[in-house]
Amino acid sequence: MAQYVFAEGIKYLKGVGPARADALAQVGIKTCRDLLHFYPRRHLDHTNVSRVIDLKTEGETVTIIGTVVATKVISGRHRERFEVDVHDDWGGRLKLVWFKGFRWIRRFFVEGYRIAFTGDVSSKYGGRWTMVHPDFDRLDESGPRLSTARIISLYPGSARLQAVGLSSRTFRNIIYQLIKKRGLEFPQVLPEWVQEEYDLLDGRIALRAIHFPKSHDELRKAKRRLKFEELFFLQLMLRQIKKMRVKRKGIRLEVQGSRYSQFIDQVLPFELTEDQKKALHEIKRDMQSGHPMYRMLQGDVGCGKTVVAVAALSLVVDSEFQGAFMAPTEVLAEQQFASLQGYLEPIGIRVCLLVGGQRKRLREQILQEIASGSVDIVVGTHAVFQEQVKFKNLALAVIDEQHRFGVEQRATLFAKGNNPHMLLMTATPIPRSLALTVYGDLGITTIRELPKGRKRVITKLFRDKYRSEMEKLVLQQLSEGRQAYIVYPQVEESESSDLKNAEAGYRAWQQLCSGHSVGLVHGKMKSSDKEAVMAQFKSGETQVLVATTVIEVGVDSPNATVMVIEHAERFGLSQLHQLRGRVGRGKHQSYCVLMADWRQSIESRERLNVILRTTDGFEISEADLKLRGAGDFFGTRQSGMPELRIADISEDMPILEQAQEAVRRIWEQDHDLIRPEYQVMRTYFETFVLARMEGYARTG
């Protein structure tokens, strides 16, 4: 059938062959659809080619087409350089220069080759117009004119692809041959009414135009169509996964029992906020629905998510089931274990800790207690995913800092029970666009309200020459009986880096804070040593804690009022926000001091400005998404969702909302997609979307 042309392999396409097919498979290109969806990284406009004789402005970015007349490698005093002399078709002469990384490109510049190159022009080299490290593309003189006098596509490259000759020029030729030979067979994967309703370019034209646009307007329309299509099928997949989950039978838990009531009324030394009460209401409703809960609990640092999770776990024990509380690191797991012990053991709930590196006899005893059901709640790290860990009756898995766990790990944990409930927690609030895409299959509960009495953390930015101001603030807080964190980007001195390090900082702060106890904690220490140092800080025995980002989550000392972050320009927005969240957890005014190098990149300046401007985690997460993009934010690739190839959810929110609306309308008409007008769409969806998401669907 015509719609299966997309599923055909590429080995026998003209210009591919076995060696190139193997290289393409390594980067995920195995079928005709994969090849067509290998979108250009950018486009060069060769419709208006500049002439060398017309160049006037230093630093101007231009595209020029010319012929290679000579090449040479020049050995300088300190480094080599590669020079290429090029003549354009009007007699103009221009020099191309590379100072590094030119070994692999020399083969592209042979006398007589036609080259298109784009870059900033300079006249500082002997008065001749020059381009340093320009982008370039060798032009094809035979066959269709794919590389001159038009908008041409440049494709993502890698050493593996280049080794078998897969340059942008080669990709253009291969894709051109595929479209020329089979283009009329490409299926129209969106229903006709969707295409008309949302004013979308024809799907076949869009696939041709993204690779070989006839104009900038056509390219713009092609991008919009393909972004819509990508987001449309992602939304359809999320609907399908929700449908699959609703069909599953889950463990129906009691609304509440004696342990839950004791925890709320007797153990907690404070009253829950309205947001916490609302969160518990939604969790209770899900766990008594008869279907597995799959809910995200999000909220800023210090908002009380853990208390909500502990209350949910007490409900599980009331119904005579087991629960698991997962943490991404041993340090955090140990702290959460201590916290859960303090909350739950006074009301008769048994809690154990399972982490890597425990003694064999202790580990065997813990595994036996979990399997027999004599332990109610298991707090652990990735060690819980191991095959030998067997629960008697797991009913709820709480996953803290959920983005640090992969989709297969969540699926493994889910398989340890009979369709258990899943509560995912994150202290990095989810931007609305991500909530509609990557996490669109989840129920999302948000805690915005902070406990009463919390004061806004005052954030300051200092350069190194104002270090004395920072030290004065720290010493003042220590004199008032408060505590301080000093965070460094690396553990020890490194020959390859001039960054300040925790070990040297520890010695310096010991001298500076005579009369106060200073502790040191970092990821290279033994687990027992880290635990001991942080316990001393939490108890107040240690007043200054010098650390790396090992304290990013989980360390909680209400008496700590200063967070100093050395080389703050090297940290991501989410990390800075998490670190700042370690202070401001008590009744005293708290401070976060960012020590930053004045030679900051534009991106790091933007990050620091965001942290200075706001303490609102939701605003910070939106800014982080824009700065980092959806691929890296929150480890979304780790979540198991497909990587977006052309859509950018930080920029394409209007398209996302239209795609979501179209899917909603189709779902309301026919969520089984059995109508005749949906058959092509359904085949495409099942072949290329659902088939690749089996792991994600297994997580609940």
Salt bridges, closest charged atoms under 4 A:
GLU8 OE1 - ARG182 NH1 2.80
ASP34 OD1 - ARG692 NH2 3.29
ASP45 OD2 - HIS216 NE2 2.86
ASP54 OD2 - ARG51 NE 2.84
GLU80 OE1 - ARG103 NH2 2.18
GLU83 OE2 - ARG81 NE 2.69
GLU83 OE1 - LYS95 NZ 3.66
ASP85 OD1 - ARG128 NH2 3.31
ASP89 OD1 - ARG114 NH1 2.84
ASP135 OD2 - ARG42 NH2 2.22
ASP137 OD2 - ARG172 NH2 2.03
ASP140 OD1 - ARG169 NH2 3.41
GLU141 OE2 - ARG114 NE 3.47
GLU185 OE2 - ARG182 NE 2.76
GLU197 OE2 - ARG665 NH1 3.35
ASP217 OD1 - ARG220 NH2 2.69
ASP217 OD2 - LYS221 NZ 3.38
GLU218 OE1 - ARG208 NH1 2.75
GLU229 OE1 - ARG225 NH2 2.95
GLU271 OE2 - LYS277 NZ 3.00
GLU274 OE2 - LYS277 NZ 3.53
GLU282 OE1 - ARG295 NH1 3.47
ASP286 OD2 - ARG295 NE 2.67
ASP300 OD1 - HIS577 NE2 2.51
ASP376 OD1 - ARG350 NH2 2.93
GLU401 OE1 - HIS403 NE2 3.80
GLU408 OE1 - ARG698 NH2 2.78
ASP441 OD2 - ARG245 NH1 2.52
ASP464 OD1 - ARG467 NH2 2.62
ASP464 OD1 - LYS500 NZ 3.57
GLU492 OE2 - LYS524 NZ 3.11
GLU552 OE2 - ARG404 NH2 3.56
ASP556 OD1 - ARG585 NE 2.87
GLU566 OE2 - ARG467 NH1 2.67
GLU569 OE2 - HIS567 ND1 3.34
ASP597 OD2 - ARG599 NH2 3.25
GLU603 OE2 - ARG607 NH1 3.34
GLU619 OE2 - ARG613 NE 3.14
ASP624 OD2 - ARG628 NH2 2.66
ASP632 OD1 - ARG637 NH1 3.22
GLU643 OE2 - ARG637 NH2 3.24
ASP652 OD1 - LYS227 NZ 3.27
GLU657 OE2 - ARG432 NH1 2.86
GLU668 OE2 - ARG664 NH1 3.25
ASP672 OD1 - LYS243 NZ 2.46
GLU677 OE2 - ARG675 NH1 3.53
GLU686 OE2 - ARG682 NE 2.93
